[in-house]
Amino acid sequence: MADVTAMKRILRCVLAGLALTGLSLFTAGCATPGPDADSDIPWNTPQTWESAPGIPGLNDY
């Protein structure tokens, strides 16, 4: 009788763990922005102050 009670407790803990894992994976799903979420800022375009002049003497051979 004690073995059946222990097995039920273990099974209940395993099922609760699986349910908690599934719930956390379901609620933390990936978010994708909609098609209207595009920005007007050109993120890949470097600013004028970002392009540093060449290092003096680097290309002198």
N, CA, C and O atoms as a Tinker XYZ file with bonds, in Angstrom:
   244  protein
     1  N      0.821000   -1.199000    0.000000    73     2
     2  CA     0.000000    0.000000    0.000000    64     1     3
     3  C      0.861000    1.257000    0.000000    63     2     4     5
     4  O      0.533000    2.246000   -0.655000    81     3
     5  N      1.969000    1.208000    0.743000    73     3     6
     6  CA     2.856000    2.367000    0.800000    64     5     7
     7  C      3.539000    2.589000   -0.538000    63     6     8     9
     8  O      3.817000    3.729000   -0.911000    81     7
     9  N      3.818000    1.492000   -1.276000    73     7    10
    10  CA     4.460000    1.627000   -2.578000    64     9    11
    11  C      3.540000    2.322000   -3.582000    63    10    12    13
    12  O      4.008000    3.123000   -4.391000    81    11
    13  N      2.264000    2.032000   -3.543000    73    11    14
    14  CA     1.313000    2.645000   -4.464000    64    13    15
    15  C      1.193000    4.145000   -4.169000    63    14    16    17
    16  O      1.113000    4.960000   -5.089000    81    15
    17  N      1.181000    4.496000   -2.897000    73    15    18
    18  CA     1.092000    5.901000   -2.514000    64    17    19
    19  C      2.345000    6.657000   -2.950000    63    18    20    21
    20  O      2.252000    7.793000   -3.417000    81    19
    21  N      3.505000    6.040000   -2.803000    73    19    22
    22  CA     4.755000    6.671000   -3.222000    64    21    23
    23  C      4.792000    6.818000   -4.734000    63    22    24    25
    24  O      5.246000    7.844000   -5.240000    81    23
    25  N      4.327000    5.823000   -5.460000    73    23    26
    26  CA     4.307000    5.898000   -6.916000    64    25    27
    27  C      3.354000    6.993000   -7.400000    63    26    28    29
    28  O      3.649000    7.699000   -8.364000    81    27
    29  N      2.217000    7.129000   -6.728000    73    27    30
    30  CA     1.275000    8.182000   -7.100000    64    29    31
    31  C      1.882000    9.557000   -6.845000    63    30    32    33
    32  O      1.687000   10.482000   -7.633000    81    31
    33  N      2.609000    9.690000   -5.758000    73    31    34
    34  CA     3.242000   10.965000   -5.425000    64    33    35
    35  C      4.322000   11.308000   -6.459000    63    34    36    37
    36  O      4.423000   12.453000   -6.899000    81    35
    37  N      5.121000   10.317000   -6.841000    73    35    38
    38  CA     6.164000   10.537000   -7.837000    64    37    39
    39  C      5.535000   10.906000   -9.187000    63    38    40    41
    40  O      5.988000   11.835000   -9.855000    81    39
    41  N      4.503000   10.181000   -9.575000    73    39    42
    42  CA     3.819000   10.459000  -10.834000    64    41    43
    43  C      3.202000   11.855000  -10.817000    63    42    44    45
    44  O      3.259000   12.572000  -11.816000    81    43
    45  N      2.622000   12.236000   -9.705000    73    43    46
    46  CA     2.023000   13.565000   -9.589000    64    45    47
    47  C      3.087000   14.654000   -9.700000    63    46    48    49
    48  O      2.849000   15.683000  -10.332000    81    47
    49  N      4.248000   14.445000   -9.099000    73    47    50
    50  CA     5.339000   15.422000   -9.181000    64    49    51
    51  C      5.884000   15.528000  -10.609000    63    50    52    53
    52  O      6.165000   16.627000  -11.088000    81    51
    53  N      6.029000   14.402000  -11.277000    73    51    54
    54  CA     6.525000   14.406000  -12.653000    64    53    55
    55  C      5.532000   15.120000  -13.567000    63    54    56    57
    56  O      5.932000   15.935000  -14.398000    81    55
    57  N      4.238000   14.818000  -13.420000    73    55    58
    58  CA     3.227000   15.459000  -14.248000    64    57    59
    59  C      3.139000   16.955000  -13.953000    63    58    60    61
    60  O      2.950000   17.751000  -14.872000    81    59
    61  N      3.272000   17.341000  -12.702000    73    59    62
    62  CA     3.250000   18.761000  -12.355000    64    61    63
    63  C      4.465000   19.464000  -12.954000    63    62    64    65
    64  O      4.349000   20.590000  -13.436000    81    63
    65  N      5.623000   18.818000  -12.929000    73    63    66
    66  CA     6.824000   19.393000  -13.524000    64    65    67
    67  C      6.689000   19.548000  -15.026000    63    66    68    69
    68  O      7.089000   20.569000  -15.585000    81    67
    69  N      6.131000   18.549000  -15.680000    73    67    70
    70  CA     5.911000   18.640000  -17.121000    64    69    71
    71  C      4.903000   19.729000  -17.465000    63    70    72    73
    72  O      5.079000   20.458000  -18.440000    81    71
    73  N      3.852000   19.838000  -16.669000    73    71    74
    74  CA     2.854000   20.874000  -16.911000    64    73    75
    75  C      3.462000   22.262000  -16.703000    63    74    76    77
    76  O      3.188000   23.181000  -17.476000    81    75
    77  N      4.271000   22.417000  -15.681000    73    75    78
    78  CA     4.916000   23.705000  -15.420000    64    77    79
    79  C      5.897000   24.058000  -16.529000    63    78    80    81
    80  O      5.971000   25.213000  -16.950000    81    79
    81  N      6.644000   23.077000  -17.001000    73    79    82
    82  CA     7.577000   23.307000  -18.106000    64    81    83
    83  C      6.823000   23.685000  -19.381000    63    82    84    85
    84  O      7.211000   24.619000  -20.081000    81    83
    85  N      5.763000   22.971000  -19.673000    73    83    86
    86  CA     4.969000   23.280000  -20.861000    64    85    87
    87  C      4.330000   24.653000  -20.785000    63    86    88    89
    88  O      4.293000   25.382000  -21.776000    81    87
    89  N      3.826000   25.007000  -19.612000    73    87    90
    90  CA     3.217000   26.319000  -19.441000    64    89    91
    91  C      4.237000   27.429000  -19.588000    63    90    92    93
    92  O      3.946000   28.459000  -20.196000    81    91
    93  N      5.434000   27.237000  -19.038000    73    91    94
    94  CA     6.461000   28.274000  -19.154000    64    93    95
    95  C      6.949000   28.412000  -20.592000    63    94    96    97
    96  O      7.230000   29.526000  -21.033000    81    95
    97  N      7.058000   27.320000  -21.329000    73    95    98
    98  CA     7.450000   27.394000  -22.738000    64    97    99
    99  C      6.357000   28.042000  -23.586000    63    98   100   101
   100  O      6.647000   28.765000  -24.539000    81    99
   101  N      5.123000   27.781000  -23.237000    73    99   102
   102  CA     4.004000   28.359000  -23.980000    64   101   103
   103  C      3.907000   29.859000  -23.762000    63   102   104   105
   104  O      3.656000   30.604000  -24.710000    81   103
   105  N      4.099000   30.311000  -22.538000    73   103   106
   106  CA     3.955000   31.736000  -22.248000    64   105   107
   107  C      5.182000   32.539000  -22.662000    63   106   108   109
   108  O      5.080000   33.752000  -22.846000    81   107
   109  N      6.340000   31.896000  -22.814000    73   107   110
   110  CA     7.561000   32.607000  -23.190000    64   109   111
   111  C      7.863000   32.420000  -24.662000    63   110   112   113
   112  O      9.030000   32.395000  -25.054000    81   111
   113  N      6.845000   32.289000  -25.474000    73   111   114
   114  CA     7.028000   32.053000  -26.901000    64   113   115
   115  C      7.694000   33.219000  -27.597000    63   114   116   117
   116  O      7.894000   34.280000  -27.006000    81   115
   117  N      8.030000   33.020000  -28.834000    73   115   118
   118  CA     8.715000   34.051000  -29.613000    64   117   119
   119  C      7.729000   35.127000  -30.043000    63   118   120   121
   120  O      6.598000   34.833000  -30.432000    81   119
   121  N      8.167000   36.356000  -29.968000    73   119   122
   122  CA     7.350000   37.479000  -30.422000    64   121   123
   123  C      7.916000   37.992000  -31.733000    63   122   124   125
   124  O      9.106000   38.292000  -31.827000    81   123
   125  N      7.081000   38.091000  -32.727000    73   123   126
   126  CA     7.527000   38.627000  -34.008000    64   125   127
   127  C      6.794000   39.938000  -34.249000    63   126   128   129
   128  O      5.579000   40.012000  -34.063000    81   127
   129  N      7.513000   40.965000  -34.658000    73   127   130
   130  CA     6.852000   42.245000  -34.915000    64   129   131
   131  C      5.987000   42.160000  -36.168000    63   130   132   133
   132  O      6.264000   41.390000  -37.087000    81   131
   133  N      4.955000   42.955000  -36.178000    73   131   134
   134  CA     4.054000   42.980000  -37.323000    64   133   135
   135  C      4.694000   43.694000  -38.498000    63   134   136   137
   136  O      5.777000   44.263000  -38.363000    81   135
   137  N      4.049000   43.673000  -39.629000    73   135   138
   138  CA     4.615000   44.322000  -40.819000    64   137   139
   139  C      4.659000   45.842000  -40.698000    63   138   140   141
   140  O      5.415000   46.491000  -41.421000    81   139
   141  N      3.867000   46.421000  -39.801000    73   139   142
   142  CA     3.858000   47.869000  -39.631000    64   141   143
   143  C      4.904000   48.343000  -38.631000    63   142   144   145
   144  O      4.969000   49.537000  -38.341000    81   143
   145  N      5.722000   47.447000  -38.097000    73   143   146
   146  CA     6.698000   47.800000  -37.070000    64   145   147
   147  C      8.038000   48.231000  -37.662000    63   146   148   149
   148  O      9.018000   48.357000  -36.928000    81   147
   149  N      8.101000   48.458000  -38.966000    73   147   150
   150  CA     9.354000   48.886000  -39.588000    64   149   151
   151  C      9.713000   50.289000  -39.121000    63   150   152   153
   152  O      8.839000   51.125000  -38.893000    81   151
   153  N     10.981000   50.528000  -38.987000    73   151   154
   154  CA    11.465000   51.817000  -38.527000    64   153   155
   155  C     11.944000   52.649000  -39.702000    63   154   156   157
   156  O     12.362000   52.109000  -40.726000    81   155
   157  N     11.883000   53.964000  -39.552000    73   155   158
   158  CA    12.381000   54.865000  -40.583000    64   157   159
   159  C     13.867000   55.124000  -40.437000    63   158   160   161
   160  O     14.478000   55.734000  -41.315000    81   159
   161  N     14.458000   54.670000  -39.341000    73   159   162
   162  CA    15.879000   54.909000  -39.078000    64   161   163
   163  C     16.708000   53.877000  -39.841000    63   162   164   165
   164  O     16.498000   52.677000  -39.660000    81   163
   165  N     17.630000   54.303000  -40.678000    73   163   166
   166  CA    18.492000   53.337000  -41.381000    64   165   167
   167  C     19.596000   52.847000  -40.445000    63   166   168   169
   168  O     20.650000   53.475000  -40.341000    81   167
   169  N     19.358000   51.752000  -39.782000    73   167   170
   170  CA    20.282000   51.272000  -38.750000    64   169   171
   171  C     21.635000   50.867000  -39.316000    63   170   172   173
   172  O     22.634000   50.932000  -38.601000    81   171
   173  N     21.699000   50.455000  -40.567000    73   171   174
   174  CA    22.970000   49.996000  -41.133000    64   173   175
   175  C     23.799000   51.117000  -41.742000    63   174   176   177
   176  O     24.919000   50.874000  -42.192000    81   175
   177  N     23.283000   52.320000  -41.766000    73   175   178
   178  CA    24.007000   53.440000  -42.353000    64   177   179
   179  C     24.892000   54.087000  -41.296000    63   178   180   181
   180  O     24.379000   54.565000  -40.284000    81   179
   181  N     26.218000   54.117000  -41.505000    73   179   182
   182  CA    27.086000   54.745000  -40.508000    64   181   183
   183  C     26.940000   56.258000  -40.532000    63   182   184   185
   184  O     26.697000   56.852000  -41.583000    81   183
   185  N     27.088000   56.863000  -39.394000    73   183   186
   186  CA    27.043000   58.314000  -39.285000    64   185   187
   187  C     28.360000   58.900000  -39.787000    63   186   188   189
   188  O     29.347000   58.181000  -39.943000    81   187
   189  N     28.370000   60.201000  -40.037000    73   187   190
   190  CA    29.575000   60.833000  -40.568000    64   189   191
   191  C     30.706000   60.813000  -39.547000    63   190   192   193
   192  O     31.872000   60.723000  -39.928000    81   191
   193  N     30.388000   60.896000  -38.268000    73   191   194
   194  CA    31.431000   60.917000  -37.249000    64   193   195
   195  C     31.959000   59.518000  -36.930000    63   194   196   197
   196  O     32.971000   59.379000  -36.242000    81   195
   197  N     31.278000   58.482000  -37.429000    73   195   198
   198  CA    31.719000   57.119000  -37.149000    64   197   199
   199  C     32.862000   56.673000  -38.059000    63   198   200   201
   200  O     33.624000   55.778000  -37.695000    81   199
   201  N     32.988000   57.277000  -39.219000    73   199   202
   202  CA    34.066000   56.866000  -40.116000    64   201   203
   203  C     35.324000   57.657000  -39.754000    63   202   204   205
   204  O     35.463000   58.831000  -40.097000    81   203
   205  N     36.214000   56.994000  -39.067000    73   203   206
   206  CA    37.442000   57.643000  -38.621000    64   205   207
   207  C     38.418000   57.739000  -39.783000    63   206   208   209
   208  O     38.432000   56.874000  -40.659000    81   207
   209  N     39.222000   58.773000  -39.796000    73   207   210
   210  CA    40.256000   58.844000  -40.837000    64   209   211
   211  C     41.266000   57.716000  -40.635000    63   210   212   213
   212  O     41.360000   57.129000  -39.557000    81   211
   213  N     42.000000   57.435000  -41.674000    73   211   214
   214  CA    42.985000   56.359000  -41.586000    64   213   215
   215  C     44.050000   56.620000  -40.537000    63   214   216   217
   216  O     44.344000   57.769000  -40.207000    81   215
   217  N     44.613000   55.564000  -40.027000    73   215   218
   218  CA    45.686000   55.694000  -39.046000    64   217   219
   219  C     46.949000   56.138000  -39.781000    63   218   220   221
   220  O     47.346000   55.497000  -40.754000    81   219
   221  N     47.588000   57.219000  -39.337000    73   219   222
   222  CA    48.777000   57.702000  -40.047000    64   221   223
   223  C     49.902000   56.650000  -40.075000    63   222   224   225
   224  O     50.254000   56.061000  -39.053000    81   223
   225  N     50.437000   56.444000  -41.253000    73   223   226
   226  CA    51.550000   55.513000  -41.403000    64   225   227
   227  C     51.153000   54.060000  -41.536000    63   226   228   229
   228  O     52.027000   53.203000  -41.664000    81   227
   229  N     49.864000   53.747000  -41.510000    73   227   230
   230  CA    49.435000   52.352000  -41.564000    64   229   231
   231  C     49.656000   51.766000  -42.955000    63   230   232   233
   232  O     50.073000   50.615000  -43.079000    81   231
   233  N     49.384000   52.539000  -43.997000    73   231   234
   234  CA    49.515000   52.031000  -45.368000    64   233   235
   235  C     50.841000   52.378000  -46.001000    63   234   236   237
   236  O     51.020000   52.135000  -47.194000    81   235
   237  N     51.777000   52.936000  -45.259000    73   235   238
   238  CA    53.086000   53.248000  -45.815000    64   237   239
   239  C     53.941000   52.004000  -45.858000    63   238   240   241
   240  O     54.116000   51.321000  -44.849000    81   239
   241  N     54.478000   51.709000  -47.042000    73   239   242
   242  CA    55.328000   50.515000  -47.164000    64   241   243
   243  C     56.739000   50.900000  -47.441000    63   242   244
   244  O     57.601000   50.032000  -47.576000    81   243
